[in-house]
Amino acid sequence: MSDLSAKVRSALDAAVAAIGGSPREGQIEMAEAVANALTDRHHLMVQAGTGTGKSLAYLVPALVHGRKVLIATATLALQRQLVERDLPAVVPALEKELGREITYGIYKGVGNYICLQKMNTDEPDPDGQVLLEVSYLEKDAKRLHAWAKTPGVSGDRDDAPDVDRRVWAANSLSGRECVGADVCNYGPQCFAALAKAKAQTADVVVTNHTLLAIEIVDSHPILPERDAVILDEAHEFMDRTTQAVTEELTSARVIRAAAMARKHMPGKLADALTKAADNFHDAMADYGDQIRGDFAAQGRLEEIPSSLEAPIRKVKDAAAAIVQIINADDDIIDSDAIAERARVKGAVSEINTTCGKLLKMGNTHVLWYEPTFSTLHLAPLSVSEVLRSNLLTKTPVIATSATLTVGNGFDAMARSIGFVVGSDADTESEDGDIDPANVQMLDVGSPFDFANQGVLYMPKHLPEPGRDGPSPEVLTELGELIDAAGGRTLALFSSWRGVEAADAHLRSVLKELPITIITQKRGDAVGPLVERFAKDETSILLGTMSLWQGVDVPGSSCILVAIDRIPFPRPDEPVMSARASLADAAGGSGFMQVSLPRAALLLAQGTGRLIRSVDDRGVVAILDSRIVTKRYGSVLLNSMPPLWRTSDRAVVIDSLRRLSQTMK
């Protein structure tokens, strides 16, 4: 055993003992691989199945490494787990083991913190005006103000009282609107600045995929310098990066920017932007009326609709003129006026930038119109090249997740993140840069005995899914499975239509049974729903995509996970369909290269909701016969936990009934 391995194992033993755990082979294997990657400066992809303890498997070698490490996660739940549970639990033991002080911090975007300057200004702005117009928001505003004045609070939205999003918007701002702590009256107390200062000096900084993605794509430093990056929940990183850099243009945003400009610098330029904003609003409304009911027009657009091009150009010209004047205005010395100017410049600059990108759209981007909020979206067709050049050549990257493989291989996920696999891996790099293709891949498995702990039920007799939601046969099957399980079911659907159909059917067929039905509604926070489900052992939880990942309910509250269909991307999903079309045009298969890997990873995540501890038992029911009748089914099955598989309905019903009886 090398000195490095011995040191990592000793530190891991101390950390595991600190949380009252026990050694796990996969965790040890992953920790040693992470330590080697950090030391030898190569990339690493690690699939660590449920129960591995992957957080400690990367935290411990990162701290042994002794240099600054950035950890980026996809979900708020994992960020909080790392900073509020994992690190506080193990740091004292590791400080003793390593003989030095260990520091850590969390950093989010400026908009996640209260802006004290904006909260305390006497000058109303468009964000604050709505609070005067909606009286019931005043109570929320007072609660937020009182909390912000409490000594020692973080100013972080996640720690703040639960207030209406409009109240938060009136007391926060974007990074582009921030004047900076150096010139702001509230700079010494600025919550965002204090959080960033703590993060700058910490050994380990926890952040989110979105903030890292923005820094990478814009090539502008937002986060602290680091020696390595760890991407947890890495299967989501490409999608989060795409979302982070997707431009959105609505008439509401343009009107808000115009109102801010008119207040700050009334005159012809502000009047021009106001007029352009009004014209754009009318044009968007007319376009929405024109295509209402035309679902094809509501999807991907090959170019900007002719009726919108001129209004967008006028908005851009008016916004650019205001930005030019603000940039030339150096006479302001009052700090409140400087802060106001920064907010105006930020809001107007965002409009100018977005309009410019829309007008210059080429074949590297995807444009679509979303009718619900009357929004134009512009997303990059691919982000792997920019990830490769701006992330993977700079520092070692450890990418980990419980689901990174598709059909037993890492290639699909490696390509999406920007690691290059195969003969096309050659990329020119400057001296000192890391070769993006220098990546090792490791699957450490899971300590759970999936084949003995769980059953994968794949009924062949059900009809293939259609476009109208779950079939009557699927709903009937679901109801009978839930009845056998005595509730205790997490039912996952690929669409809201499926959730609503299941809710209506189950409330009818289960009404005589002591089963509580918890149904996710649009806009519901996931946390409270999962808490209710976990506490009521005979309840069922029906939900859509946000419940497919991150739900952790071990024990008797969840012995059945039912999935209505294989979660292929919708044909009208603009970015995925564009990527699939590009693969087809290049002589490949959009289905095999884009749609199938996406479905496989999500299906593996959904299936992974069942077995969360060594004591868990239960059934995963995939109510989509295509998983056994189509050739691609083997790829999906090879991407999932290795549960014992059957299509025998009687065996499954009997297993659920017996398991349910043991829990009464």
Number of C-alpha atoms within 10 A of each C-alpha: 6 7 8 16 18 12 18 24 19 15 23 28 19 20 26 20 14 15 13 8 11 9 14 15 13 20 25 22 16 27 25 22 23 30 23 18 20 24 14 10 18 22 28 24 27 26 26 25 23 20 18 23 20 23 18 21 26 23 24 27 27 26 22 17 20 14 15 21 26 29 25 27 23 20 16 12 12 20 21 14 13 22 17 11 13 18 22 13 16 21 21 16 20 24 15 13 17 15 9 11 11 17 17 21 21 21 26 20 18 21 20 19 25 26 26 22 22 22 19 11 12 9 12 15 17 15 17 19 11 15 18 11 10 9 10 11 17 14 13 20 21 12 14 22 17 11 16 21 11 10 7 7 12 19 23 19 16 12 11 17 15 12 15 12 10 15 20 24 16 21 21 22 22 16 15 18 22 24 21 17 16 10 15 20 17 18 18 12 14 21 23 24 18 17 19 22 14 16 24 19 15 20 20 25 25 22 24 24 23 22 18 26 25 19 17 19 18 12 12 9 11 17 18 17 13 18 16 22 24 24 23 26 22 26 26 21 24 21 18 20 24 22 16 18 18 16 21 19 19 17 21 16 16 25 20 19 26 31 20 24 28 19 16 17 16 12 11 11 19 23 17 20 28 24 17 25 29 19 19 26 20 15 19 21 14 14 18 21 12 11 13 12 10 11 10 10 17 19 18 20 17 13 15 18 12 9 13 17 16 17 20 24 18 19 26 24 16 23 31 20 16 22 19 12 13 16 11 8 10 9 7 10 9 12 15 20 14 19 21 24 23 20 24 27 27 21 24 29 21 20 24 23 14 19 24 17 13 22 15 10 18 13 10 9 18 24 26 22 23 14 19 8 11 18 18 19 20 26 21 20 18 20 19 19 16 17 21 22 20 17 23 25 21 18 21 28 27 24 25 26 21 26 28 32 25 23 21 14 15 19 18 20 24 21 15 20 25 21 25 22 17 8 6 8 13 12 12 10 12 8 6 8 13 19 25 27 21 17 20 13 18 16 22 19 18 20 18 20 16 19 13 12 18 23 24 24 21 22 21 18 13 16 16 16 17 9 8 9 21 26 19 14 13 22 21 15 17 22 20 16 24 27 22 21 27 26 27 28 30 30 25 25 27 22 17 16 15 21 23 18 16 27 19 11 15 18 15 11 13 17 11 8 12 12 19 19 19 17 18 21 14 9 6 11 11 15 12 10 17 18 13 15 24 21 12 15 21 24 22 27 25 23 27 20 14 15 23 22 17 16 20 17 21 18 20 23 21 29 29 29 26 24 23 24 25 22 21 17 18 13 12 14 12 23 23 20 20 21 20 21 16 16 17 15 11 10 8 13 15 20 18 16 15 22 20 23 23 20 18 26 24 24 24 23 23 26 24 23 23 29 30 18 17 14 12 19 22 27 29 28 25 21 27 22 20 20 21 16 12 9 10 14 18 13 18 23 21 16 24 23 24 15 21 15 15 15 16 12 16 8 12 23 18 14 17 22 16 13 19 20 12 8 12 9
